[in-house]
């Protein structure tokens, strides 16, 4: 049996290492765009009111609490939304690198509905849109969030039908970050209370509260 010379051995080993390196998949990393969602990590109180329009009455107040945290790996944000002390909605936020848009999927426990939003983000402004049915006709809902300070933001929700030239505002409000000691009082989930890193996000519960008032959503 012919033996491999010592001089050839390093070349053989190098070739084997090259093959292993080429066949070993690289570990995926989150898109840098997701860093634009870091602002919302934490516990929040949302307060606002509906705006009078052809889609519904104005002056109806709403209030909710929310918590958002990064899932392991940093690819998705997981948001829990609470209304009257109960978990009302679960939302998963990610980023589609191919289409270059943020994705936002919400699961409404009260209505049993799933809402899918698409969004963009700037330095201090976030815009989300989704398709809906307005009085039996296709339309769109838009949510615009503007950073006010490191611990607060404002939001405006408006809708539009195909025949309308402009968007119609239907609700507005603010989000304020709260301390863990205060936030823990709102959390009915024992696991959430036991986890000091548990956190909530922005407008998700507010949207769930607004929709029934306006009778514009699916």
N, C-alpha and C positions, 0 to 999 in steps of 0.2 A: 504494500500500500504506500503510495507516494505521500510523503509528509510535506506540510507547508513550511517553508523556510521562515526563520525568525524575521527576516527583512520584509517578507510579505504580510506578516501577521498584523502590523499596525494598519495597513491598507484595508485588510479584510474587516478588522474591527470598525474602522472609520466608515466603511461602506455599510455595515450592518446598522450602525448608529444613524446613518443618513436615512436608511429605509424606515427605521422606527420613527424618526422625527417627521417624516413625510406622511406616515400613516396615522400618527396620533393626532386627533382633532384638537384644535385650539379651543380653550375655554372661552365661551362667549362673555362679553362684557356689556353692561347697560349703556344705552345711548347717552352721550353727554347732555342731550336735550332734556332728559329727565331731571336734571339738576334744577331746572326752572320750576319744578313742583316742590322743591324743598321748603319754600316759604310756608306752605300749608301744613306741614308736619306739626302736630300739636293738638291740644284740646281747644275747641271753639264754641262760643255761643253766637247763634245767628238770630237776628231780630229784623223785622221789616213789616211792610204792609202792601196790600194790593193797590193798584192804580186804576181808577175808573176808566173804562174803555168800552168799546162795542162788544168785547168778549166777556165782560163781567164787572161787578161793582167794585168800587174803591174803598179804601179805609179799613179793610179787614186785616187785623194784625196776625202775625204768626211768629212763632219762636221755636227754636230747636237747639240741640247740642250735637256736636260731631267730633269724631276722633279719627285721625289718619296716621298710619305708620307704614314704613317701607317693609315689604315682604322680604324674606331672606333672598339674597342675590341682588337686590336693588333694581329689579326689572319692573316691579309693579307696586303701586300704592294701594293699600287696603283701607277703605273708609267705612266706619260704622256711624250711622246716623240715628239719633234718638229723638223721639217725640213723646212728651209726657212721661219720661222715664223709661220708655220701652224701646227696644231696638226696632226701628221702622224700615231701615234700608241698608243694604250692603252694596258698596261700590268698589270696582277695581279699575284703576287708571294705569295705562301703559303708553307706549310710544311705538308707532308703526314707522320704522326706518325707511321702508320702500315708498310709502305714500307721504312720508314726512308730516304726519299729523299725530296728535295725541288721541288716544282712544279712552272712552269712558263708558263703562257698562254698569248700570244700576239695577238692583233687584229689589222691587218694592214688596215688602211682606204683607202690607195691608191690602193692596189691590191685586197682588199676584202678577204684576207686570214687569217686563224687562225693557229698559230704555237704553238706547245706544247713541252716544254723543261722539262728535269729532271736534277736536279743538286745536288752537294755535296759541302760542305764548310769546310775549315780548318781554321787555325788561320789567315792567310793572303792570302789565295788563294781560289778561287771559280771556279768550273768547271761545265759547262752546256753542255748537249748533246741533240740532237733530230734526228729523222729519216727524211730522205728527198729522193728525186729522183735526181740522177746525170746522165745526158745524157741518160735518159730512164731507168736507173738501180737504184735499192735501194742503199742507202748510208747513211752516218751519217755526221752531222755537230757538231763540238765541239768548245766551246768558253771557253777560260781560262783567268781568271782575277786575277791579282796579285797586292796587295797593295804596293804602293811605299812610301807613306807618309799618314798622317791623312787626307790630302786633295787631294790625287791623286792616280791613279792606271794605270796599263797598261793592254791591252787586246790583245789576239791573237786568230784568228779564223782559223780553219783548217777543212778539209773534208777528208773523206775516203770512198772508194768503196770496195765492198766485195773481189775483186781480189787483192787489194793493200795491201802490207805488212805494210806500214807506212802511217801516216797522212801527208797531204800536206797543208802547210800554204797558205792561200789565202788573208788574211788581218790582219793588226795590227794597233794599235793606243793607245791613252792615254785618260783618263778622268780626268778633273780638276774641283774641286768644286769651285763655284763662289759665290760671295756675293749676297744678296737679291737685292740690288740696281741695280746690273748689270743683274742679272737673270730676273728681272721683264721686262726688255726691250725685251726679247725674247718671252714672253708669250702673245699669242693672245687671250687667254681665259679670259674674263672679271672677271669671278669668281675667277680664279687663281690669277689674278693681285690684286684683292681686298683682298685676304687672305694672311696675312703676314706669315702664317705657310706653305704656298704652297711650295712643294718641288719635285725635279725630281731625277732619279736614273742613271743608268749606260749605258750599251751598247745597249739598245733596239732599239733606232732609228738608231744607226750605223749599226746594222744588217740589218735593213730594207733598208738602202741605199746601203749596200754592195751587197746584193743578186742579184739585177738586173744587176750589173756590171759583175758578175761571171757566170751567167746563170747556177747555180747549184741547186737552190732551187725549190721546187714545185711551 
